[in-house]
Each structure stands twice: as structure tokens, then as C-alpha cells.
Amino acid sequence: MSGDVFDIEQIRKLVELMEEHNLAEVDLKQDQKEIKLCRGGFAAAPAPMMMAPAAAPAAPAAAAAAPATDGANIAIIKAPMVGTFYARANPEAAPFVKVGDSVNADTTICIVEAMKVFNEIPAEISGKVVAVLAKDGEAVDFGKPLFKIDTSA
């Protein structure tokens, strides 16, 4: 693995490798920066001036939406990264989406906070929300199902 280990794409690859090899924890150090990844959550080791990107790109549609066993028209939107799931922009705001809402590819459906960066997650598919599978404030792993979408609606 080459490049900056603090790049969001590199972190996603590390999480995939952790899942593939059933690793519970990975500690990395690059120059004066450190990062510690733990399955089921994350922890950042104290380091001077921790690097965090201004905005993380959303995962490709193929990774975010996959067919489910519920039926041919049901797609699952999965967490594109490890972090904390937020169904709303702030505690007083209404949820981004709820069961029965129609979404399109550009609709923001939630926020996943990772390393103090709040990443708006777009649906990347069109349809009707039939289930919200994560709870507000819940820690999510890469690939955890977040929403079920009926793509025929």
C-alpha cells in the first residue's frame, strides 16, 4: 500500500483488509502522525495536527447499493466507511429520510462521521425508502446495511 495512509481511500482499503483477514485492530504511523483502526469503531491516537480531509468522496454506487434477498426490486445502501451514523444534520433537525420517502441519486440520506469529518452520504440510487436499518448515533462498520430502498417505486 503506497501513498498517504491518512487518505480516505487508503483507510477504506485498510478496513476491507481488516474484515477480509478478521483483524480486530491496526495501528499505523507515518512521520509524526498515528492512526489506530478498531473494528466496530475507531480511535485516533493523539498526534500533533491530525490530518483530516475537508470532504470525503462517497463510495462508488456498486459498493453502496447492492441487491438484497428481500426481492429483485430491493437494494441495500451500505456504510461506505467506518464511523458514526447520523440520521439528521443536528439533534433538533428532522431526519434526512424516513420510511416512505422517495430518494434519487443525489439525495443526502445520512451523515457518517469519521475522524471528526462529517461525510454526507448520497443515496446513489433512486427509489422509495422501505427501511432504516441503523440507529441515530450508532457506530457503523464499513459495509454495514443502513437503508433498504425499493427501486421499482
PLY file of the C-alpha trace (Angstrom):
ply
format ascii 1.0
element vertex 153
property float x
property float y
property float z
element edge 152
property int vertex1
property int vertex2
end_header
0.00 0.00 0.00
1.60 3.23 -1.12
0.74 6.88 -0.62
-0.60 8.74 2.38
-2.14 6.27 4.88
-4.44 9.08 6.05
-6.15 9.34 2.65
-9.80 8.22 2.99
-9.44 5.71 0.13
-6.41 4.14 1.85
-8.39 3.93 5.11
-11.27 2.20 3.28
-8.82 -0.33 1.82
-7.40 -0.97 5.29
-10.88 -1.57 6.69
-11.61 -4.03 3.85
-8.34 -5.86 4.60
-9.20 -5.94 8.32
-12.56 -7.56 7.53
-11.06 -9.95 4.98
-8.42 -11.20 7.42
-10.61 -10.91 10.54
-8.29 -8.38 12.22
-9.63 -6.53 15.26
-7.14 -3.67 15.26
-4.50 -1.96 13.11
-2.02 0.72 14.27
-0.24 2.83 11.67
2.40 5.53 11.94
3.58 7.89 9.20
6.03 10.65 10.08
4.59 12.33 13.20
1.03 11.10 12.61
-0.60 7.97 14.01
-3.91 6.25 13.42
-5.48 3.28 15.16
-8.34 1.44 13.44
-10.54 -0.87 15.51
-13.35 -3.00 14.10
-16.68 -1.87 15.46
-15.40 1.68 15.96
-12.33 3.78 15.58
-9.83 5.62 17.70
-7.33 8.22 16.65
-4.11 8.28 18.61
-3.13 11.74 19.79
-0.80 13.32 17.30
0.20 16.86 16.56
-2.05 18.32 13.85
-4.07 15.22 12.86
-4.82 15.37 9.14
-8.47 15.19 8.08
-9.77 15.81 4.56
-12.32 18.64 4.14
-14.82 16.35 2.45
-14.64 12.67 1.70
-15.93 11.32 -1.61
-18.86 8.96 -1.45
-18.28 5.31 -2.17
-18.99 4.14 -5.71
-22.60 3.15 -6.36
-21.62 -0.51 -6.78
-20.26 -0.59 -3.22
-23.05 1.49 -1.70
-26.07 -0.25 -3.22
-26.26 -4.00 -3.56
-29.23 -6.28 -4.21
-30.85 -7.79 -1.13
-32.60 -11.09 -0.58
-35.90 -9.22 0.02
-36.69 -9.14 -3.68
-35.40 -8.11 -7.06
-36.50 -4.50 -6.53
-34.95 -4.04 -3.07
-31.45 -2.57 -2.81
-29.41 -2.09 0.33
-27.42 1.09 0.90
-24.36 0.20 2.97
-21.98 2.30 5.05
-19.14 3.49 2.81
-16.78 3.85 5.80
-16.33 3.16 9.50
-17.78 5.89 11.68
-20.86 7.14 13.49
-24.22 7.13 11.68
-26.36 10.26 11.97
-29.88 10.26 10.53
-30.19 14.05 10.90
-27.99 17.13 10.45
-28.31 18.05 14.16
-30.29 16.78 17.16
-33.14 19.29 16.56
-33.42 18.68 12.78
-35.77 16.26 11.06
-34.20 13.06 9.68
-32.73 13.31 6.16
-35.07 10.49 5.05
-37.68 8.25 6.66
-39.64 5.18 5.59
-41.90 6.08 2.68
-39.72 8.93 1.35
-38.65 8.90 -2.29
-34.94 9.41 -2.98
-32.82 9.94 -6.05
-29.10 9.52 -6.63
-28.28 12.99 -5.23
-30.48 12.81 -2.12
-28.47 13.04 1.12
-29.72 10.14 3.23
-27.45 10.41 6.28
-24.12 11.57 7.65
-21.27 9.26 8.67
-18.76 10.95 10.93
-15.24 9.57 10.69
-12.24 11.16 12.39
-14.20 14.37 13.15
-15.19 14.74 9.48
-18.92 14.74 8.78
-19.46 12.99 5.43
-22.83 13.49 3.74
-23.83 10.17 2.16
-25.94 10.33 -1.04
-28.40 7.56 -1.93
-26.70 6.97 -5.31
-29.88 5.14 -6.41
-33.50 6.17 -6.95
-36.47 4.64 -5.21
-38.55 4.60 -2.05
-37.13 4.08 1.46
-38.69 0.90 2.88
-36.47 0.50 5.97
-33.92 2.43 8.02
-31.55 -0.21 9.43
-29.23 1.92 11.58
-29.97 3.96 14.69
-29.05 7.63 15.03
-25.68 7.92 16.79
-24.81 4.24 16.22
-21.25 3.18 15.36
-21.17 1.54 11.93
-18.58 -0.64 10.19
-17.68 -0.43 6.52
-20.37 -2.29 4.58
-23.00 -2.29 7.35
-26.51 -2.09 5.83
-28.05 1.33 6.53
-31.18 1.53 4.35
-33.43 -0.67 2.19
-34.64 1.02 -0.99
-37.40 -0.21 -3.31
-36.00 0.70 -6.72
-39.30 -0.04 -8.51
-41.11 2.80 -6.70
0 1
1 2
2 3
3 4
4 5
5 6
6 7
7 8
8 9
9 10
10 11
11 12
12 13
13 14
14 15
15 16
16 17
17 18
18 19
19 20
20 21
21 22
22 23
23 24
24 25
25 26
26 27
27 28
28 29
29 30
30 31
31 32
32 33
33 34
34 35
35 36
36 37
37 38
38 39
39 40
40 41
41 42
42 43
43 44
44 45
45 46
46 47
47 48
48 49
49 50
50 51
51 52
52 53
53 54
54 55
55 56
56 57
57 58
58 59
59 60
60 61
61 62
62 63
63 64
64 65
65 66
66 67
67 68
68 69
69 70
70 71
71 72
72 73
73 74
74 75
75 76
76 77
77 78
78 79
79 80
80 81
81 82
82 83
83 84
84 85
85 86
86 87
87 88
88 89
89 90
90 91
91 92
92 93
93 94
94 95
95 96
96 97
97 98
98 99
99 100
100 101
101 102
102 103
103 104
104 105
105 106
106 107
107 108
108 109
109 110
110 111
111 112
112 113
113 114
114 115
115 116
116 117
117 118
118 119
119 120
120 121
121 122
122 123
123 124
124 125
125 126
126 127
127 128
128 129
129 130
130 131
131 132
132 133
133 134
134 135
135 136
136 137
137 138
138 139
139 140
140 141
141 142
142 143
143 144
144 145
145 146
146 147
147 148
148 149
149 150
150 151
151 152
